[in-house]
């Protein structure tokens, strides 16, 4: 049954015009006010689709086609509601249609076209292309890092299985060892059954697959909204994503950042579709690496309490299982290793583009002020979560995810450049605004917004693909040798990310 008590098969529940009055120029369809449309629906996909149609009807039932008589509502197929109309992306009567909540988004998503065989072939081809590039570059290019972090993971777990303490492993006499919670070590145990070259292939294929899926998930709604052909949109977006340093460094080091981002963004899809286990991906990501735990706060401030509880439960269960399997290693990590930030790396290195890294380069490379860092971290996180919550209320989930991910990187004590994969959704938000169409009466202001977004997108891509910070890698600890001319480039990624957290555009909140 629908929310109004009528059968879902009998028509839209909240829009029931009298047939004899429909063509009357003085009569309007008898619609419930927009605010009366329920925010949630426990019915079937068909019921939710009727609810979405009712929302569109109530916002535009009296709209007439300019080519028709004023007394006759437009029945031309070109004037029928599209998915974008129902979700508030097009113009009706000179005003933007009311944004509809996640229930209506799920209703329209249920009718999304299924992936065609041709599109699936394009995606598989892109996965093969990325995998081939990643496997070929180490032999041709020293800066590709030769899967260094993956070598650390593989060596640390093999060391552990040989009966030695997991967190005492150091790779080839370097200061680097495993820094993740012991649950990550448990997940890596099966990898020891493979040779290292085989592990490289498996990891690269997995990361390339997630990258292509992320590009598809991020670009497809944008392409459909602006009328771009999907295969060409994916083909154009993937090289741009590959240009960004976080993406190519993640692939070159053999890091897990893309895999963790895929888990978090899978939860967004699960939330949109109303799945019961939404939040489990965030919980798994937080159990593998602590930084994604910030997304639990995101779920709380956006009032997804069930998903937040699921994330906490999954992360807690994974941690308890690890305690049961290896209590000594777990106790060592949570009581000692976790607090030894020097094990992760040198704080003032230019590769660390977190707030603490910036303070270390600006003030004291050896002992940056932890109190000042804590204050700045709280402020940045509060601003990001506040803006993320407002963005989600406005219907811009992508901006909320981007703001939260970038803030998580900033507040972490150590955030290497490959951690900032959350630039991908931020760039898509800017691209969407830059390619948008102005609303009626706001052409001039919309033009300024589009040009500003285009300039911001160009700046983000150019700076984050330039590797500018690495030109000063050998300055440590003498970061001021070149004055401000050297200090600004050393912190370029940090400054751009701060600007995104403060200025990344999101649609204005919907007025009820």
Secondary structure, DSSP 8 states (H G I E B T S, - for coil): --TTSS-GGGS-TTB---GGGTT-TT----B--GGGS-S---S-HHHHHHHHHHHHHHHHTT---TTS-TTS----GGGS--HHHHTT-SEETTEE-----HHHHHHHHTT-----HHHHHHHHHHHHHHHHHHHHHHHH-GGGGGGHHHHHHHHHHHHHHTTS-GGG--GGGSS----S-HHHHHHHGGGGGS-HHHHHHHHHHHHHHHHHHHHHHHHHHHHHHHT--HHHHHHHHHHHHHHSHHHHHHHHHT-SHHHHHHHHHHHHHHHHHT-TTTTHHHHHHHHH-GGGGHHHHHHHHTT-HHHHHHHHHHHHHHHHHHHHH-HHHHHHHHHTGGG-GGGT--TTSTTB-SHHHHHHHHT-SSS--HHHHHHHHHHHHHHHHHHHHHHHHTT-HHHHHHHHHHHHHHHSS--BGGG-TTHHHHHHHHHHHHT----TT-HHHHHHHHHHHHHHHHHHHHHHTTTGGGGGGGGTT-TTTTTHHHHHHHTHHHHHHHHHHHH---------
